[in-house]
Amino acid sequence: MTGDILYSFRRCPYAMRARLALAASGFTGELREVKLANKPAAMLEASPKGTVPVLVLADGQVIEESIEIMHHALAISDPDGWLERDDPDLIARNDGPFKHDLDRYKYPERHDSDALAHRESGLRFLRDLDARLETHGQLCGAAMGLADAAIFPFVRQFANNDRSWFDALPLPHLQGWLAGHLASDLFATIMARPKPWAEGDEPLAFPG
């Protein structure tokens, strides 16, 4: 197989959103699952920063930010009109303050943080999402768009840190939105369980 190569890690929310957009666009290429404790030399050569996702195009161009990968894929093909349902400011809140709280809620020992304080701070963003979802069911209208794909993997991670607590919150629109995306065929497609890639392995097609 020759063509575009995506270095990814199944559970990383940044990699998830890149895979969502790639799959929605009709992208076909090679998937290389990365074991973060043993990053492949080929990935580090392409992108020395060493984080996923990394998309190496057939012409040698490297795209190493998840939002840029999403826009690249959808600029080529956007059959469901995802680019029409984008909100850069909302995504910036997710990637900035909310991700800051998420990390310190999920990994308090790593950040020497007050987990419950950051959970409460992150909850303010979730309440805003719930209010926004009440009108149309998705973040930028009635159908899934780029904003939904960019944000819901992070809400998933926040929710999974204490699922009983999250499920008991008075956030019915957000909970329904998250459940719908998690149950979708698209999410199932991008959450296949590949083994970590090693030099010499047979290429693995994405989507599989």
C-alpha positions as a Python dict, from the first residue, in 0.01 Angstrom:
ca = {
    (1, 'M'): (0, 0, 0),
    (2, 'T'): (128, 343, -91),
    (3, 'G'): (-33, 675, -11),
    (4, 'D'): (-117, 874, 300),
    (5, 'I'): (-17, 738, 641),
    (6, 'L'): (-189, 822, 969),
    (7, 'Y'): (-3, 770, 1295),
    (8, 'S'): (-262, 743, 1570),
    (9, 'F'): (-336, 617, 1920),
    (10, 'R'): (-679, 465, 1964),
    (11, 'R'): (-774, 629, 2296),
    (12, 'C'): (-626, 976, 2239),
    (13, 'P'): (-909, 1230, 2191),
    (14, 'Y'): (-700, 1436, 1948),
    (15, 'A'): (-640, 1126, 1737),
    (16, 'M'): (-1006, 1029, 1764),
    (17, 'R'): (-1127, 1354, 1617),
    (18, 'A'): (-878, 1332, 1333),
    (19, 'R'): (-994, 978, 1254),
    (20, 'L'): (-1359, 1089, 1267),
    (21, 'A'): (-1303, 1359, 1006),
    (22, 'L'): (-1087, 1136, 789),
    (23, 'A'): (-1348, 860, 791),
    (24, 'A'): (-1633, 1105, 727),
    (25, 'S'): (-1443, 1253, 432),
    (26, 'G'): (-1399, 920, 258),
    (27, 'F'): (-1023, 918, 317),
    (28, 'T'): (-842, 595, 251),
    (29, 'G'): (-486, 538, 366),
    (30, 'E'): (-268, 341, 601),
    (31, 'L'): (-323, 341, 977),
    (32, 'R'): (-24, 299, 1207),
    (33, 'E'): (-125, 254, 1569),
    (34, 'V'): (141, 398, 1801),
    (35, 'K'): (246, 260, 2136),
    (36, 'L'): (324, 583, 2319),
    (37, 'A'): (593, 421, 2534),
    (38, 'N'): (774, 302, 2222),
    (39, 'K'): (713, 555, 1945),
    (40, 'P'): (827, 435, 1603),
    (41, 'A'): (1132, 597, 1452),
    (42, 'A'): (946, 661, 1126),
    (43, 'M'): (689, 876, 1308),
    (44, 'L'): (954, 1068, 1500),
    (45, 'E'): (1143, 1131, 1178),
    (46, 'A'): (830, 1275, 1020),
    (47, 'S'): (723, 1467, 1332),
    (48, 'P'): (989, 1510, 1602),
    (49, 'K'): (733, 1650, 1850),
    (50, 'G'): (632, 1289, 1908),
    (51, 'T'): (259, 1332, 1964),
    (52, 'V'): (-34, 1188, 1774),
    (53, 'P'): (-205, 1226, 1539),
    (54, 'V'): (39, 1272, 1253),
    (55, 'L'): (-71, 1252, 891),
    (56, 'V'): (207, 1194, 638),
    (57, 'L'): (79, 1261, 288),
    (58, 'A'): (194, 1066, -15),
    (59, 'D'): (384, 1373, -138),
    (60, 'G'): (583, 1392, 189),
    (61, 'Q'): (387, 1679, 348),
    (62, 'V'): (334, 1629, 721),
    (63, 'I'): (27, 1754, 909),
    (64, 'E'): (75, 1717, 1283),
    (65, 'E'): (-217, 1898, 1447),
    (66, 'S'): (-554, 1728, 1479),
    (67, 'I'): (-767, 2026, 1375),
    (68, 'E'): (-547, 2080, 1070),
    (69, 'I'): (-589, 1715, 975),
    (70, 'M'): (-967, 1753, 1005),
    (71, 'H'): (-971, 2062, 784),
    (72, 'H'): (-735, 1904, 532),
    (73, 'A'): (-954, 1596, 492),
    (74, 'L'): (-1281, 1787, 474),
    (75, 'A'): (-1144, 2042, 229),
    (76, 'I'): (-1087, 1754, -13),
    (77, 'S'): (-1422, 1585, 48),
    (78, 'D'): (-1702, 1686, 283),
    (79, 'P'): (-2007, 1479, 183),
    (80, 'D'): (-2201, 1556, 500),
    (81, 'G'): (-2125, 1928, 512),
    (82, 'W'): (-1922, 1919, 835),
    (83, 'L'): (-1734, 2238, 751),
    (84, 'E'): (-2066, 2426, 749),
    (85, 'R'): (-2108, 2332, 1116),
    (86, 'D'): (-1786, 2453, 1270),
    (87, 'D'): (-1727, 2685, 1565),
    (88, 'P'): (-1359, 2774, 1614),
    (89, 'D'): (-1427, 2972, 1933),
    (90, 'L'): (-1608, 2682, 2097),
    (91, 'I'): (-1333, 2441, 1994),
    (92, 'A'): (-1076, 2682, 2138),
    (93, 'R'): (-1261, 2674, 2473),
    (94, 'N'): (-1253, 2295, 2459),
    (95, 'D'): (-886, 2275, 2367),
    (96, 'G'): (-783, 2543, 2614),
    (97, 'P'): (-965, 2587, 2948),
    (98, 'F'): (-1167, 2264, 2934),
    (99, 'K'): (-868, 2047, 2841),
    (100, 'H'): (-671, 2216, 3119),
    (101, 'D'): (-940, 2117, 3369),
    (102, 'L'): (-980, 1771, 3219),
    (103, 'D'): (-611, 1689, 3261),
    (104, 'R'): (-607, 1808, 3622),
    (105, 'Y'): (-929, 1625, 3705),
    (106, 'K'): (-817, 1299, 3542),
    (107, 'Y'): (-452, 1308, 3652),
    (108, 'P'): (-434, 1508, 3979),
    (109, 'E'): (-119, 1330, 4095),
    (110, 'R'): (60, 1421, 3773),
    (111, 'H'): (-36, 1789, 3800),
    (112, 'D'): (-43, 1823, 4180),
    (113, 'S'): (-398, 1954, 4140),
    (114, 'D'): (-728, 1959, 4325),
    (115, 'A'): (-928, 1713, 4114),
    (116, 'L'): (-1270, 1816, 4243),
    (117, 'A'): (-1202, 2185, 4187),
    (118, 'H'): (-1108, 2117, 3826),
    (119, 'R'): (-1408, 1888, 3784),
    (120, 'E'): (-1632, 2173, 3894),
    (121, 'S'): (-1454, 2416, 3664),
    (122, 'G'): (-1491, 2177, 3370),
    (123, 'L'): (-1857, 2135, 3453),
    (124, 'R'): (-1920, 2498, 3360),
    (125, 'F'): (-1822, 2417, 3001),
    (126, 'L'): (-2045, 2108, 3002),
    (127, 'R'): (-2341, 2318, 3120),
    (128, 'D'): (-2282, 2559, 2832),
    (129, 'L'): (-2277, 2267, 2587),
    (130, 'D'): (-2598, 2126, 2735),
    (131, 'A'): (-2775, 2460, 2693),
    (132, 'R'): (-2653, 2487, 2336),
    (133, 'L'): (-2766, 2134, 2250),
    (134, 'E'): (-3118, 2194, 2381),
    (135, 'T'): (-3222, 2381, 2066),
    (136, 'H'): (-3106, 2157, 1781),
    (137, 'G'): (-2946, 1846, 1929),
    (138, 'Q'): (-2600, 1911, 1784),
    (139, 'L'): (-2357, 2193, 1852),
    (140, 'C'): (-2408, 2385, 1528),
    (141, 'G'): (-2747, 2270, 1407),
    (142, 'A'): (-2953, 1959, 1364),
    (143, 'A'): (-2678, 1743, 1213),
    (144, 'M'): (-2330, 1646, 1328),
    (145, 'G'): (-2056, 1879, 1217),
    (146, 'L'): (-1689, 1951, 1267),
    (147, 'A'): (-1751, 2110, 1608),
    (148, 'D'): (-1923, 1796, 1740),
    (149, 'A'): (-1647, 1568, 1615),
    (150, 'A'): (-1377, 1795, 1756),
    (151, 'I'): (-1531, 1818, 2104),
    (152, 'F'): (-1712, 1497, 2190),
    (153, 'P'): (-1397, 1280, 2236),
    (154, 'F'): (-1292, 1514, 2518),
    (155, 'V'): (-1637, 1509, 2678),
    (156, 'R'): (-1619, 1129, 2657),
    (157, 'Q'): (-1290, 1129, 2844),
    (158, 'F'): (-1424, 1366, 3110),
    (159, 'A'): (-1739, 1155, 3153),
    (160, 'N'): (-1550, 827, 3178),
    (161, 'N'): (-1338, 947, 3468),
    (162, 'D'): (-1640, 899, 3697),
    (163, 'R'): (-1927, 772, 3488),
    (164, 'S'): (-2174, 734, 3774),
    (165, 'W'): (-2124, 1098, 3870),
    (166, 'F'): (-2154, 1215, 3510),
    (167, 'D'): (-2466, 1013, 3442),
    (168, 'A'): (-2636, 1164, 3748),
    (169, 'L'): (-2580, 1523, 3635),
    (170, 'P'): (-2883, 1727, 3525),
    (171, 'L'): (-2744, 1758, 3172),
    (172, 'P'): (-2989, 1555, 2962),
    (173, 'H'): (-2909, 1714, 2627),
    (174, 'L'): (-2535, 1668, 2667),
    (175, 'Q'): (-2575, 1310, 2791),
    (176, 'G'): (-2801, 1222, 2498),
    (177, 'W'): (-2563, 1388, 2251),
    (178, 'L'): (-2265, 1197, 2387),
    (179, 'A'): (-2454, 867, 2392),
    (180, 'G'): (-2565, 916, 2033),
    (181, 'H'): (-2214, 976, 1905),
    (182, 'L'): (-2073, 685, 2103),
    (183, 'A'): (-2337, 451, 1956),
    (184, 'S'): (-2282, 567, 1596),
    (185, 'D'): (-2145, 351, 1317),
    (186, 'L'): (-1885, 621, 1251),
    (187, 'F'): (-1747, 595, 1605),
    (188, 'A'): (-1741, 215, 1584),
    (189, 'T'): (-1546, 243, 1259),
    (190, 'I'): (-1275, 464, 1403),
    (191, 'M'): (-1244, 268, 1728),
    (192, 'A'): (-1124, -63, 1585),
    (193, 'R'): (-843, -219, 1794),
    (194, 'P'): (-529, -244, 1582),
    (195, 'K'): (-209, -379, 1727),
    (196, 'P'): (80, -132, 1757),
    (197, 'W'): (261, -87, 1428),
    (198, 'A'): (622, -196, 1381),
    (199, 'E'): (856, -152, 1087),
    (200, 'G'): (799, -432, 839),
    (201, 'D'): (435, -493, 929),
    (202, 'E'): (181, -542, 655),
    (203, 'P'): (-2, -212, 592),
    (204, 'L'): (-336, -175, 769),
    (205, 'A'): (-603, 8, 574),
    (206, 'F'): (-800, 291, 729),
    (207, 'P'): (-1094, 281, 755),
    (208, 'G'): (-1076, -94, 807),
}
